[in-house]
Amino acid sequence: MNTTMAVTYYCAKKGYSVVFFIRLWTKKLYEGLQWSFKESEPYFATFGISVLVGVLGFYFINPVVNSDVYENIGLRIVGGILVTPLMFTQFWPLKLKKYLFIYWYLVFIYVLPFFFTFMILMNPLSNIWHLNGLICLIIMVLFVDLGSLLLLLFIGISAGFICFYVRLNGKVIVPEQLLWVLFCYLGPICYVVLFSRKREKIQQLKINNMKFVAESIAHELRTPLSSMTMAAQALGQLLPTFCHAYTLAKEAKLPVKTIAPFLQKNLEELPCVLDTVSRNANAMVTLLLANLREETKFEKLQQCSMIACIQSALSTYPFSKKERLLVNWDINQQHNDFDFIGHSELMKHVFFNLLKNALYAIAQAKKGDITISIIPASRDSEKKSGEYNKVIFMDTATGIAPNIIPHIFDRFYSNKEHGTGIGLAFCRTTLHAFNGHISCSSQQGKHTSFTLYLPLS
């Protein structure tokens, strides 16, 4: 109670209104729906098959077990028709896939809470339908988080009651036994509320463990890397003096040990090499820690130049020998530059992740290059020309298989041998924080293209 009062006092002091809390909870709820959608997407085909068997198959079984049950073949056929496209989402055209999120939840509400609520109301004394209602609740827990569960239950149950009311022409007679059955549902619902967050907790535990390990490794690495940088700077100040002294000694024909010219050249370049290696290692450590960040909304957003972000990423990314030559980037694109409201350092790490993945794919394919293009909204020929500026990041290496593309932005999903599955998830989170988004298109064996969409600043 004291915590609640403290939060209330703090919010009142800050001037937060009811509207603020409504927006906050709406945003949290939307994020929960998005998370549940991404978690459920790999199981759409399984869900579709299960619903087809349950909705259509049991139509012929229920009357055999209990001949007095009410049935509605029309509702069942509609459910079967609606769920069928979910089994073939990998074949959906890109223009339709942007509506998959809405379609999934419409189908989910129809075939689970709405259908089962209506059928239970129409069969108030049927033990079979009461058992089916519990199964419906369990299935929903498997697919959605707690906030989404309560919202979808409310929508589906309300729609079921409305349909029941219309079906009886407004004359609703609820048997007393049904009220007791509904009361018995309170127990399972309470258990669901208490334990349905298990999946979120497991995922959060993974993130926390990775953060702890990464931060520990970063701490242990940064100290010697800082020492290496300091040593490189000191060596860079002192080494020219020694090299000059050696040159004078050789010219004076003093008895000094001869150093091969190539070794002398390597020695002169050593401070620069050490400094570059330490800075590159520090950059990769910073990238790892940035990828593990779940939230970017607390960053102070400001107006940034996209060309400046790209050039900063290319100048600080730890390229190995000849890798920089694989990146096709025209530095003279000032006429294509656009500003966006975001954070330049986070955007730089977005490009770091894309570069790392593309260079890995090129190394695996032993072919390909990278092209970065900017398309300002005013010069875009697509329908979104008035809404988004674009950056297209394309590599011509191995490509990505069609069944993998829907999952590449999922946290902890990776098809690499030593991948962590956090890089592209970080990219998506960052673009969302800037009110933009990122998409991927690919042709296996030929190319992969990431498109970054950013709204007009």
Secondary structure, 3 states (H helix, E strand, C coil): CHHHHHHHHHHHHHCCCHHHHHHHHHHHHHHHHHHHHHHHHHHHHHHHHHHHHHHHHCCCCHHHHCCCCCCCHHHHHHHHHHHHHHHHHHHCCHHHHCCHHHHHHHHHHHHHHHHHHHHHHHCCCCHHHHHHHHHHHHHHHHHCCHHHHHHHHHHHHHHHHHHHHHHCCCCCCCCHHHHHHHHHCHHHHHHHHHHCCHHHHHHHHHHHHHHHHHHHHHHHHHHHHHHHHHHHHHHHHHHHHHHHHHHHHHHCCCCCCCCCHHHHHHHHHHHHHHHHHHHHHHHHHHHHHHHCCCCCCCCCCEEEEHHHHHHHHHHHCCCCCCCHHHEECCCCCHHHCCEEEECHHHHHHHHHHHHHHHHHHHHHHCCCCEEEEEECHHHCCCHHHHCEEEEEEEECCCCCCCCCHHHCCCCCCCCCCCCCCCHHHHHHHHHHHCCCEEEEEEECCCEEEEEEEEECC
